Amino acid sequence: MIVILKPKSSPAAVGELTENLEKQGVTVNPVYGTDLTILGLVGDTSRIDSSRVEANRIVERVMFVAEPFKMANKLFHPEPTVIEAGGRSIGANKIAVIAGPCSVETEEQIREIAGEVKAAGASFLRGGAFKPRTSPYAFQGLRHDGLRLLQIARRETGLPIVSEIMSPHDIDLFAESVDIIQVGARNMQNFDLLKELGRLDKPVLLKRGLSATIEEWLMSAEYLLAGGNGRVALCERGIRTFETYTRNTLDLSSVLAVKKMSHLPVVVDPSHAAGKWWMVAALARAAVAVGADGLMIEVHNDPVHALCDGQQSIKPDGFRALMDELRPIARAVGREL
């Protein structure tokens, strides 16, 4: 349930209404916009008489949210959410570009790539330290050493770090080490992990699951928001379909759907979607044109010898060229890069 208040309602009156509503067994989350104040009611609202709420002189109207996700709902939070991390943002007018290798391999590798992507205009440095792999025999990442090397690259370049967490046991480590915690597609519905991350005041980038519907994706975000962590961004990385030519099928319509349904920013990962380096630039251009708030691009200085996903990584010179191509597209849709 959404309670929309009249402009210039006094704080005392808002507090009194909030107290009365909470006595009826719901949690009230106020949202203060530029022109509008909204009370979002979370919990069992079936016992609340909406006509009595509307009888309150500071209430403009009451709206019911049909979707199961409440806090991620745009009705609950009309203004777009902007995620701040390390002095950079996701969801603002400037499109965020997260770039770097699939996996951190050596200190030399991550330092070189970090310098290259920063020079080209990247906003964030991505790098996998803990790697979820389909095969138990594949490279699983450098783990703690990988995070340490990412921190070295951050000190040198100033780029905030984005890296993927695998286990709730590592939350304290990630909270100290990285700027944005990425939840990968395989963990989108790891609800125990999401509950723990919901207790943090740390940005989370939530990737869409392998075969997840948009509603399931938003419900996973709801776990984070319901836990008290409002610093959530979503990442479309392609979904599994019957097609086998590409690694996944990039669903650019999800960007439009999420922005209609939710206030959360949406990042697009064309690298994991295509699984082919030569598709990445075109899909990135399309993502910017359709309104994505950010891009996640895999960049490697030696893709042929990469320990993970070299086939979908572009080289630093290709990344520089792509950034130049994206700037006029961003301007055409009223954004900047």
C-alpha positions in Angstrom: 0.0 0.0 0.0 1.2 3.5 -0.9 0.0 6.6 1.0 0.5 9.8 -0.9 0.6 12.9 1.3 -0.4 16.4 0.5 2.4 18.9 -0.2 3.7 20.8 2.8 2.4 18.3 5.4 3.8 19.1 8.8 6.4 16.6 10.2 4.3 16.3 13.3 1.3 15.2 11.4 3.3 12.8 9.3 4.8 11.3 12.4 1.4 10.9 14.0 0.0 9.2 10.9 3.1 6.9 10.7 2.7 5.9 14.4 -1.0 5.1 13.9 -0.2 2.9 10.8 2.6 1.0 12.6 0.3 0.2 15.4 -1.7 -1.8 12.9 1.2 -4.2 12.2 3.0 -2.7 9.2 6.3 -1.1 8.6 6.2 2.4 7.3 8.9 3.6 5.0 8.8 7.3 4.1 10.1 8.6 0.8 10.7 12.3 0.6 10.7 13.6 -3.0 11.1 17.0 -4.4 7.4 17.6 -4.8 5.9 14.6 -3.1 6.1 12.7 0.2 5.0 9.1 0.2 4.6 6.5 2.9 5.3 3.0 1.7 3.6 0.3 3.8 5.3 -3.0 4.0 3.6 -6.1 5.6 0.1 -7.3 5.9 -2.0 -4.3 4.8 -5.3 -6.3 4.6 -6.3 -5.1 8.1 -5.9 -1.5 7.2 -9.0 0.4 6.2 -7.9 2.6 3.3 -11.0 4.9 3.6 -10.0 5.7 7.2 -6.5 6.5 6.1 -7.8 8.8 3.3 -9.9 10.6 5.9 -6.7 12.0 7.4 -6.4 15.6 6.3 -2.8 15.3 5.1 -3.5 12.3 2.9 -4.0 12.9 -0.8 -4.8 9.4 -1.8 -4.1 5.7 -1.1 -2.8 3.3 -3.8 -2.5 -0.5 -3.7 0.6 -2.2 -5.1 -0.4 -5.3 -6.9 3.1 -6.6 -7.6 4.7 -8.7 -4.8 7.8 -6.5 -4.8 7.0 -3.4 -2.8 10.2 -1.6 -2.0 11.6 -2.1 -5.4 8.4 -0.8 -6.9 8.3 2.6 -8.7 5.0 3.4 -7.0 6.8 3.1 -3.6 9.8 5.2 -4.8 8.9 7.5 -7.8 12.3 9.1 -8.0 15.1 7.0 -9.7 17.6 5.6 -7.3 21.2 6.7 -7.7 23.9 4.4 -6.2 27.0 6.2 -4.9 30.3 4.3 -4.5 33.8 5.5 -4.3 32.9 9.0 -5.5 31.2 7.5 -8.6 27.5 6.9 -9.3 25.2 4.5 -11.1 21.8 5.8 -12.1 22.7 9.5 -12.6 22.8 11.2 -15.9 26.4 10.0 -16.5 26.4 6.4 -17.7 28.6 4.3 -15.5 31.1 2.0 -17.3 32.5 -0.9 -15.3 35.4 -2.5 -17.0 38.2 -5.0 -16.4 39.1 -8.7 -16.6 36.8 -11.6 -15.8 39.5 -12.8 -13.4 42.3 -11.2 -11.6 45.4 -13.2 -12.6 48.5 -11.4 -11.6 49.5 -8.0 -10.1 51.0 -6.9 -13.4 47.9 -7.9 -15.4 45.3 -6.1 -13.2 47.5 -2.9 -12.8 48.0 -2.7 -16.5 44.3 -3.2 -17.4 43.2 -0.8 -14.6 45.4 1.9 -16.0 44.1 1.3 -19.5 40.4 1.3 -18.7 40.7 4.4 -16.6 42.5 6.3 -19.3 39.7 5.4 -21.7 37.1 6.7 -19.3 35.8 3.8 -17.2 34.1 4.7 -14.0 34.7 1.4 -12.1 37.2 -1.5 -12.2 35.8 -5.0 -12.3 37.7 -8.1 -11.5 36.8 -11.6 -10.3 38.6 -12.8 -7.2 36.2 -15.7 -6.3 35.0 -17.3 -9.5 31.9 -19.5 -9.9 32.7 -22.0 -12.6 30.6 -24.7 -14.2 33.5 -27.1 -14.1 35.2 -27.9 -10.8 38.5 -28.2 -12.8 38.4 -24.6 -14.2 40.2 -21.7 -12.7 38.4 -20.6 -9.5 40.1 -17.3 -9.0 42.9 -16.1 -6.7 40.4 -15.5 -3.9 41.9 -13.4 -1.1 45.0 -12.6 -3.1 42.7 -11.4 -5.9 41.0 -8.9 -3.7 44.4 -7.7 -2.5 45.6 -7.1 -6.0 42.4 -5.3 -6.8 43.1 -3.0 -3.9 46.5 -2.2 -5.3 45.0 -1.3 -8.6 42.4 0.9 -6.9 45.2 2.8 -5.0 47.0 3.4 -8.2 44.1 4.5 -10.4 41.4 5.7 -7.9 38.8 3.5 -9.6 36.3 1.9 -7.3 36.2 -1.9 -7.2 33.4 -4.2 -8.3 33.9 -7.9 -7.5 31.6 -10.9 -7.1 30.9 -12.6 -3.7 30.2 -16.3 -3.5 29.5 -17.0 0.2 27.9 -15.3 3.2 31.0 -16.2 5.1 33.0 -13.7 3.1 30.7 -10.7 3.7 32.9 -9.0 6.2 35.9 -9.4 3.9 34.0 -7.9 0.9 32.6 -5.1 3.0 36.1 -4.0 3.8 37.8 -4.7 0.5 35.4 -3.6 -2.4 33.2 -0.7 -3.3 30.4 -2.6 -4.9 29.6 -6.2 -4.1 28.4 -8.1 -7.1 25.9 -11.0 -6.7 26.3 -13.3 -9.8 23.6 -14.9 -11.8 24.0 -18.2 -10.1 23.5 -16.6 -6.7 20.5 -14.4 -7.6 18.2 -16.6 -5.6 20.7 -17.4 -2.8 18.3 -15.9 -0.3 20.5 -16.5 2.7 23.3 -14.5 1.0 20.8 -11.7 0.0 19.5 -11.4 3.6 23.0 -10.9 4.9 23.9 -8.4 2.2 20.6 -6.6 3.0 22.0 -5.8 6.4 25.0 -3.9 5.0 25.3 -0.3 4.0 27.3 -1.3 0.9 26.2 -1.1 -2.7 25.2 -4.3 -4.3 25.1 -5.1 -8.1 22.5 -7.9 -8.5 22.8 -9.9 -11.8 19.8 -11.5 -13.4 19.6 -15.3 -12.9 20.2 -17.7 -15.8 16.5 -18.2 -16.4 14.9 -15.7 -14.1 11.9 -13.7 -15.0 11.9 -10.0 -14.4 9.6 -10.4 -11.4 11.9 -13.0 -9.9 14.8 -10.7 -10.4 13.0 -7.8 -8.7 11.9 -10.1 -5.9 15.6 -10.9 -5.2 16.3 -7.2 -5.1 13.4 -6.9 -2.6 15.3 -9.2 -0.2 18.1 -6.6 -0.2 15.8 -3.6 0.2 13.7 -5.3 2.8 16.8 -5.9 4.9 17.5 -2.2 4.9 20.1 -1.9 2.1 18.7 0.6 -0.4 21.9 0.8 -2.4 21.0 -1.7 -5.1 21.6 -1.8 -8.8 20.5 -4.5 -11.3 22.5 -6.1 -14.0 21.0 -7.7 -17.2 23.6 -10.2 -18.4 21.5 -12.3 -20.8 19.2 -15.3 -20.1 19.2 -18.9 -21.1 17.0 -19.6 -24.1 16.9 -22.3 -26.8 19.6 -20.5 -28.8 23.1 -21.9 -28.6 25.0 -19.6 -31.0 25.6 -17.1 -28.3 26.4 -17.8 -24.6 23.1 -16.2 -23.5 20.3 -14.1 -25.1 20.6 -10.5 -24.2 17.2 -9.2 -23.1 17.4 -5.4 -23.8 13.6 -5.2 -23.3 14.3 -5.9 -19.6 15.9 -2.5 -19.3 12.7 -0.8 -20.4 10.5 -3.1 -18.3 12.5 -2.6 -15.1 12.5 1.2 -15.6 8.7 1.1 -15.9 8.2 -1.1 -12.9 11.1 -0.1 -10.6 13.2 2.9 -9.4 16.4 0.8 -9.4 19.2 1.5 -11.9 20.0 -1.1 -14.6 23.4 -2.0 -15.9 23.9 -4.2 -19.0 26.7 -6.8 -19.4 27.1 -7.5 -23.1 30.2 -9.6 -22.6 28.5 -12.4 -20.7 25.4 -12.1 -22.8 27.1 -12.7 -26.1 30.1 -14.7 -25.0 31.8 -13.5 -28.2 34.2 -10.5 -28.2 33.2 -9.2 -31.6 29.5 -8.8 -30.5 30.3 -6.7 -27.4 30.7 -3.3 -29.0 27.4 -3.5 -31.0 25.4 -4.7 -28.0 26.9 -2.0 -25.8 25.9 0.6 -28.2 22.3 -0.8 -28.3 22.2 -0.9 -24.4 23.1 2.8 -24.2 20.5 3.6 -26.9 17.8 1.8 -25.0 18.4 3.6 -21.8 20.8 1.5 -19.6 22.3 3.3 -16.7 25.6 1.5 -17.0 27.7 -1.1 -18.8 29.9 -3.9 -17.6 32.6 -4.7 -20.1 35.2 -7.4 -19.9 38.6 -6.1 -20.9 41.8 -8.2 -21.1 45.3 -7.3 -22.3 45.9 -10.8 -23.6 42.6 -12.6 -24.2 44.1 -15.6 -26.0 45.9 -16.5 -22.7 43.2 -15.4 -20.3 42.5 -17.9 -17.5 38.8 -17.2 -17.8 36.4 -16.0 -20.6 39.1 -14.7 -23.0 36.7 -15.4 -25.9 34.3 -12.6 -24.7 37.0 -10.1 -23.6 37.9 -7.1 -25.7 41.4 -5.6 -25.7 42.2 -2.2 -24.3 42.5 -0.5 -27.7 39.1 -1.9 -28.6 37.7 -0.6 -25.3 39.0 2.9 -26.1 37.4 2.8 -29.5 34.1 1.6 -28.0 34.1 4.5 -25.5 34.5 6.9 -28.4 31.6 5.3 -30.2 29.3 5.4 -27.2 29.7 9.1 -26.4 27.6 10.5 -29.3 24.9 7.8 -28.6 24.8 8.8 -25.0 24.3 12.5 -26.0 21.6 11.5 -28.4 19.5 10.0 -25.6 20.2 12.9 -23.2 23.0 11.2 -21.2 26.7 11.6 -20.9 29.5 9.1 -20.7 
